[in-house]
């Protein structure tokens, strides 16, 4: 046999699948029958030219590639090449691709929500899908309360807010503290409490506790449960497990931080939002506010309504416009509103209130921080409503009479927060039953639009429209004014818009509308 000393194992196999000849390397490799995978490759002894293809399979702990060649008679010659290293590389690449695909999908799913509870559920679901048979994600809430998301082998996720003692599961307390960093902890199932070993998971063979690192603080812990007989992770896969834990921890941490900031923002925003319109004795009142930006809730325009119980004899309405737009203007608005609230005991003296507020803003030493205001104090005398109106750099109020006349109040004054000394003129106005005093911000009259898109709505156009609204209820009037300005602007940009309508009731002795 000329190929006896060939460096590769070589076999001559007949049509019956029997080894007729083998060189020395083959005899050492295959002391017995032909491996099954090689027999399947040549079941009938056909010549390679008729369609034989190379075959691959294991022999012992190694993997070989078998290449066919025609022999004499019905025999086929097979020479074998050890491709164990190549096969391991392929499997490693396949595993790497699977992990990469999994981590990409996990990243997309984890980042799809900024809700902490949903992030916990996604983490548990992903971990049970790729890392274990079942998984729990544990996040501390307050005290001994913990938010737990558990995913069973069927992919069903349950989220609970429960009281547990982390010390009942070895390694969990340390993982939740997060510092110093702790390695994964393998736990015997017998050491796990009932809240970990849940019904529907089956017989658990091993439990692993891993920390979920967050941003500065631990985001929680991941508990993996494997059934009996399931092996641990190969060393090459451990880096991907740690990557998943890091990404999950970051996603949960970001979601939790966002939720906390949302609560803080909502709480602070509640102080900046325009107040509801309260019931006032002796008048009917309506107020509307529209911020400049479509996604904004607060801005530089504001109004406040203070019933008589807070200011003495008269009720007080304040409508103002601070410099700037958006959140920065809203912060200044909040400060001004709080200052005016503190000055309510002095509200009978409009000039004094304006002087004190001006002093507060002047002390800020920021020339860009100023406000225009209109103050309206009123009380009812029989069927009439007596008003005192004071403007400080603000458009004067408009008085709508029952006969359709629209009068401009004679109040005036300087901006608040610009000059050391402020001046103001207060005008007294009497409303007959059904008549209205309209307070508005310059966002109404300075709404830019119209046929050419660059013309102000203006005081004259507003007054002309109001002449057609005599006797209109204050709610409808406020909506009408804001609608007219919004239609004039169209799709263009506009400033904040605020409107307050104060109406003397038509029926003698009637209180405010329900």
C-alpha positions in Angstrom: 0.0 0.0 0.0 1.8 3.1 -1.2 -0.1 5.4 1.1 0.9 3.5 4.3 3.2 6.3 5.5 1.0 9.2 4.4 0.7 11.8 7.2 -3.1 11.9 7.0 -5.4 9.0 8.1 -6.6 7.2 4.9 -9.2 4.5 4.5 -10.5 2.3 1.7 -14.2 1.5 2.3 -16.2 -0.9 0.2 -19.9 -0.7 -0.8 -20.9 -2.6 2.3 -19.3 0.2 4.5 -16.5 -2.0 5.6 -12.9 -0.8 6.0 -10.8 -2.9 3.6 -7.6 -1.0 4.0 -6.2 1.7 6.4 -2.9 3.3 6.7 -1.0 3.5 10.0 -2.4 6.9 10.9 -5.9 5.6 10.3 -5.4 2.4 12.3 -4.3 4.5 15.3 -7.2 6.8 14.9 -10.0 4.3 14.1 -9.2 0.9 15.8 -12.8 -0.4 15.2 -15.8 0.2 12.9 -16.2 3.0 10.5 -17.7 6.1 12.3 -21.4 6.4 11.6 -21.2 9.8 10.0 -18.6 8.5 7.5 -20.7 5.4 6.7 -23.7 7.7 5.9 -21.5 9.7 3.6 -20.8 6.6 1.4 -23.7 4.2 1.9 -23.4 2.4 -1.5 -19.8 2.7 -2.4 -20.5 5.0 -5.4 -17.5 6.6 -7.0 -16.9 10.2 -5.9 -17.5 11.4 -9.4 -21.2 10.5 -9.0 -21.8 13.0 -6.3 -19.9 12.4 -3.1 -19.2 15.4 -1.0 -16.7 15.9 1.8 -18.1 14.8 5.2 -17.4 16.1 8.7 -17.9 14.5 12.1 -16.3 13.6 15.4 -13.8 10.8 16.2 -13.2 10.7 19.9 -12.8 14.3 21.1 -11.6 15.6 17.8 -13.4 16.7 14.6 -12.3 15.5 11.2 -13.1 16.5 7.6 -13.2 13.5 5.3 -12.5 13.9 1.6 -13.4 11.2 -1.0 -11.4 9.9 -3.9 -12.1 7.1 -6.4 -10.6 3.7 -5.6 -10.4 0.5 -7.5 -13.6 -1.5 -7.9 -16.4 -0.4 -5.6 -14.1 1.1 -3.1 -13.9 4.8 -2.0 -10.7 6.2 -0.6 -11.3 8.7 2.3 -8.5 10.8 3.7 -9.2 12.6 6.9 -8.0 16.1 8.1 -8.2 17.2 11.7 -10.3 20.4 11.7 -11.0 20.6 15.4 -9.5 24.0 15.8 -11.4 25.3 12.7 -14.6 23.8 14.1 -14.0 25.5 17.5 -13.4 28.8 15.8 -16.7 28.4 13.8 -18.6 27.6 17.0 -17.0 30.5 18.8 -18.0 32.8 16.0 -21.5 31.4 15.9 -21.8 31.9 19.7 -20.3 35.4 19.4 -22.9 36.2 16.7 -25.7 34.8 18.8 -24.5 36.9 21.8 -24.2 40.0 19.6 -27.7 39.6 18.3 -29.0 39.0 21.7 -27.3 42.0 23.2 -28.4 44.2 20.3 -32.0 43.1 20.8 -31.7 43.5 24.6 -30.3 47.0 24.2 -33.2 48.0 21.9 -35.8 46.5 24.3 -34.3 48.0 27.4 -34.0 51.5 26.0 -37.5 51.5 24.6 -39.0 52.6 27.9 -38.2 55.0 30.6 -40.6 53.4 33.0 -38.5 51.6 35.8 -41.1 48.8 36.2 -41.1 48.0 32.5 -37.3 48.0 32.5 -37.4 45.5 35.3 -39.8 43.3 33.3 -37.7 43.5 30.1 -34.6 42.6 32.0 -36.2 39.5 33.6 -37.7 38.5 30.3 -34.5 38.8 28.4 -32.5 37.0 31.1 -34.9 34.1 31.1 -34.8 33.9 27.3 -31.0 33.6 27.0 -29.2 33.3 30.3 -31.4 30.9 32.4 -34.6 29.0 32.7 -36.1 31.7 35.0 -35.0 35.1 36.3 -35.8 37.6 38.9 -34.8 41.3 39.0 -34.8 42.9 42.4 -34.8 46.7 42.9 -34.9 48.4 46.3 -37.8 50.9 46.8 -37.9 52.1 50.4 -37.0 50.4 53.6 -37.6 46.7 53.2 -39.9 47.2 50.2 -38.6 45.9 46.9 -39.9 45.9 43.4 -39.4 42.4 41.9 -40.0 41.3 38.3 -40.1 37.5 37.8 -40.1 35.7 34.5 -40.9 32.0 34.4 -39.7 29.4 31.8 -42.8 30.1 29.7 -41.9 33.8 29.4 -44.6 35.1 31.7 -43.6 38.1 33.8 -45.0 39.0 37.1 -44.2 42.3 38.9 -44.6 42.7 42.6 -44.0 45.4 45.2 -43.2 43.3 48.3 -41.5 43.3 51.6 -38.4 41.0 51.7 -35.2 40.7 53.7 -32.3 40.6 51.2 -30.2 38.7 53.7 -32.4 35.6 53.2 -30.7 35.0 49.8 -26.9 34.7 50.1 -25.2 37.4 48.1 -28.3 39.5 47.4 -27.6 42.1 50.2 -24.1 42.7 48.9 -25.3 42.9 45.3 -27.9 45.5 46.1 -25.4 47.7 48.0 -23.2 47.7 44.9 -20.0 48.9 46.6 -17.5 47.5 46.8 -18.2 45.6 43.5 -18.9 42.0 44.2 -18.6 39.0 41.8 -21.4 36.7 40.8 -22.5 34.5 43.7 -23.5 30.9 43.1 -26.1 29.7 45.6 -27.3 26.2 46.5 -31.1 25.9 45.8 -31.6 24.7 49.4 -30.3 28.2 50.6 -32.8 30.1 48.5 -36.1 31.4 50.1 -39.6 30.7 48.9 -39.9 34.1 47.2 -37.1 33.0 44.9 -38.1 29.4 44.2 -41.5 30.0 42.9 -44.1 27.6 41.5 -43.9 27.0 37.8 -40.1 27.1 37.6 -39.6 23.4 38.2 -36.7 21.7 40.0 -33.9 24.3 40.3 -30.4 23.0 40.1 -28.5 26.3 40.6 -29.1 29.9 41.6 -26.8 32.8 40.6 -27.0 36.4 42.1 -25.4 39.2 40.0 -25.3 42.9 40.7 -26.8 45.3 38.2 -24.5 48.4 38.2 -26.1 51.7 37.8 -25.0 55.3 37.6 -23.2 55.9 40.9 -25.7 53.8 42.8 -26.7 50.1 42.2 -29.8 49.6 40.0 -30.7 46.3 41.6 -29.7 42.6 41.3 -30.4 39.8 38.8 -31.2 36.3 40.1 -30.8 33.5 37.6 -32.3 30.1 38.1 -31.3 27.0 36.1 -33.0 23.7 36.3 -31.1 20.6 37.4 -28.5 19.4 34.9 -28.0 22.8 33.3 -24.3 23.7 33.0 -22.9 27.1 34.0 -21.6 29.6 31.5 -18.4 28.9 29.6 -15.6 31.3 30.5 -15.8 32.9 27.0 -19.5 33.7 27.6 -19.0 35.3 31.0 -18.0 38.6 29.5 -21.3 38.8 27.6 -23.2 38.0 30.8 -21.4 40.9 32.5 -22.2 43.2 29.5 -25.9 42.3 29.7 -25.9 43.1 33.4 -24.1 46.4 32.8 -26.6 47.4 30.1 -29.6 46.3 32.1 -28.3 48.2 35.2 -27.7 51.3 33.2 -31.2 51.2 31.6 -32.9 50.6 34.9 -30.8 53.4 36.5 -31.7 55.9 33.8 -35.4 55.0 33.9 -35.4 55.4 37.7 -33.6 58.7 37.5 -36.0 59.9 34.8 -39.0 58.8 36.9 -37.7 60.7 40.0 -37.0 63.8 38.0 -40.4 63.6 36.4 -42.0 63.6 39.9 -39.9 66.5 41.0 -40.7 68.4 37.8 -44.4 67.7 38.1 -44.3 68.9 41.7 -42.5 72.1 40.9 -44.6 72.6 37.7 -47.7 72.5 39.8 -46.5 75.7 41.5 -45.9 77.4 38.2 -49.1 76.5 36.3 -51.8 79.0 36.2 -54.3 78.5 39.0 -57.9 77.4 38.5 -60.6 80.0 38.5 -62.1 80.2 42.0 -65.6 81.3 42.8 -65.8 84.9 43.8 -68.6 86.6 45.6 -70.3 89.2 43.5 -68.7 88.7 40.1 -68.4 86.2 37.3 -64.8 85.4 36.3 -63.1 83.4 33.6 -59.4 83.1 32.7 -57.5 81.3 29.9 -53.8 80.9 29.3 -51.9 79.6 26.2 -48.1 79.3 26.3 -46.0 80.2 23.3 -44.6 76.8 22.6 -46.8 73.8 21.5 -45.1 71.5 24.0 -44.9 73.9 26.9 -47.2 74.2 29.9 -45.8 77.4 31.5 -44.2 80.6 30.3 -43.9 84.3 31.0 -47.6 85.3 31.2 -49.5 84.6 34.4 -52.6 85.5 36.3 -53.7 85.1 39.9 -57.0 85.5 41.6 -57.2 86.3 45.3 -60.7 86.3 47.0 -61.6 89.1 49.4 -60.8 86.9 52.5 -57.2 87.2 51.6 -56.9 90.9 51.0 -59.5 92.6 53.2 -62.5 94.4 51.7 -61.7 93.7 48.0 -60.9 90.7 45.8 -57.8 91.1 43.7 -56.9 89.8 40.2 -53.3 90.1 38.9 -52.3 89.6 35.3 -48.7 90.0 34.3 -46.1 89.3 31.6 -42.5 88.7 32.6 -39.5 89.1 30.2 -38.5 86.0 28.3 -40.2 82.8 27.4 -40.4 79.2 28.4 -39.1 77.7 31.6 -36.7 80.5 32.5 -39.6 83.0 32.3 -41.8 80.6 34.3 -39.3 80.5 37.1 -39.3 84.3 37.3 -43.1 84.2 37.1 -43.2 81.8 40.1 -41.0 84.1 42.1 -43.2 87.2 41.3 -46.4 85.4 42.1 -45.0 84.3 45.5 -43.9 87.8 46.2 -47.3 89.2 45.3 -48.9 86.6 47.5 -46.8 87.8 50.4 -47.8 91.4 49.7 -51.6 90.6 49.8 -52.1 92.4 53.2 -51.1 95.6 51.4 -53.1 95.0 48.3 -55.5 97.9 48.9 -52.5 100.2 48.1 -51.6 99.3 44.5 -48.7 101.8 44.3 -47.1 100.3 47.5 -47.4 96.8 46.2 -45.7 97.8 42.9 -42.9 99.6 44.8 -42.1 96.6 46.9 -42.1 94.2 44.0 -39.9 96.6 42.0 -37.4 96.6 44.9 -37.2 92.8 44.9 -36.5 92.7 41.1 -34.1 95.7 41.2 -32.0 93.9 43.9 -31.5 91.0 41.4 -29.1 93.3 39.5 -30.3 91.8 36.2 -31.6 94.4 33.8 -33.2 91.7 31.6 -35.6 90.6 34.5 -38.7 92.7 34.5 -42.4 92.4 34.5 -45.5 94.3 33.3 -48.6 94.1 35.5 -52.2 95.1 35.8 -53.9 95.0 39.2 -57.7 94.8 39.5 -59.3 95.2 42.9 -63.1 95.0 43.1 -66.0 94.6 45.4 -69.8 94.5 44.8 -72.1 97.4 45.7 -75.7 96.3 45.2 -76.1 95.4 41.5 -72.8 97.1 40.5 -69.2 96.1 40.7 -66.6 98.7 41.6 -63.1 98.2 40.3 -59.8 99.9 40.9 -57.4 99.3 37.9 -53.7 99.9 37.9 -51.3 99.1 35.0 -47.5 99.0 35.3 -46.1 99.0 31.8 -49.0 96.7 30.7 -51.7 97.1 28.1 -54.7 98.9 29.8 -57.8 96.9 30.6 -60.8 97.2 28.3 -64.3 97.9 29.6 -67.2 96.4 27.6 -70.5 98.2 28.1 -73.9 96.8 27.5 -74.6 99.2 24.6 -71.6 97.8 22.7 -69.1 100.5 23.6 -65.5 99.4 24.4 -63.6 101.8 26.7 -60.0 101.8 27.5 -59.2 102.2 31.2 -57.0 105.2 32.0 -54.6 103.3 34.2 -50.9 103.5 33.4 -47.5 103.0 35.0 -43.8 102.1 34.5 -42.2 98.7 34.1 -41.4 96.8 37.2 -37.8 95.8 37.7 -36.1 98.4 35.5 -36.1 101.8 37.3 -35.4 102.6 40.9 -38.7 104.5 41.2 -42.0 103.4 39.8 -45.1 105.5 39.0 -48.6 104.3 38.4 -52.1 105.7 37.8 -55.1 103.9 39.3 -58.5 104.4 37.7 -61.8 103.6 39.3 -64.4 101.9 37.1 -68.0 100.8 37.8 -69.5 97.8 36.0 -73.3 97.7 35.5 -74.9 94.2 35.5 -73.7 92.3 32.4 -70.7 94.5 31.7 -67.2 93.2 31.6 -63.6 94.3 32.3 -61.1 92.5 30.1 -57.5 92.0 31.2 -55.1 90.6 28.6 -51.4 90.2 27.9 -49.6 91.7 24.9 -49.5 88.3 23.4 -53.0 89.0 22.2 -52.5 92.4 20.5 -49.0 91.6 19.3 -50.0 88.3 17.7 -48.4 88.6 14.3 -50.1 87.2 11.2 -53.1 88.2 9.1 -53.3 88.0 5.3 -49.6 88.9 4.8 -48.4 87.1 7.9 -46.5 90.1 9.4 -49.3 92.4 10.8 -50.1 92.8 14.5 -53.6 91.9 15.6 -53.6 95.3 17.4 -55.7 97.2 19.9 -58.1 98.6 17.3 -58.9 95.2 15.8 -59.4 93.7 19.3 -61.7 96.6 20.3 -63.7 96.2 17.1 -64.2 92.5 17.7 -65.3 93.2 21.4 -68.0 95.6 20.3 -69.8 92.5 18.8 -69.5 90.6 22.1 -71.6 92.8 24.4 -73.4 90.7 27.0 -71.4 87.6 26.3 -70.7 85.4 29.4 -67.0 85.7 30.6 -66.1 82.1 29.7 -67.3 82.5 26.1 -65.6 86.0 25.9 -62.2 84.7 27.1 -62.4 81.9 24.6 -63.4 84.2 21.8 -60.5 86.6 22.4 -57.9 83.9 22.5 -59.4 82.2 19.5 -59.3 85.4 17.5 -55.6 86.0 18.3 -54.8 82.3 17.5 -56.6 82.5 14.2 -54.8 85.7 13.3 -51.4 84.0 14.0 -52.3 80.8 12.1 -49.4 78.4 12.0 -46.9 81.1 12.9 -45.1 81.7 16.1 -46.7 83.7 18.9 -46.0 84.9 22.4 -47.7 83.6 25.6 -51.4 84.7 25.7 -53.4 85.3 28.9 -56.9 86.6 29.2 -59.1 87.3 32.3 -62.7 88.5 32.0 -64.5 90.0 35.1 -68.2 90.4 34.6 -70.9 91.9 36.9 -73.8 89.4 37.2 -77.0 90.3 35.3 -79.4 89.1 38.0 -79.5 91.2 41.2 -78.1 89.4 44.1 -76.7 86.5 42.0 -73.5 84.9 42.9 -70.9 83.4 40.5 -71.9 81.0 37.8 -71.8 77.3 38.9 
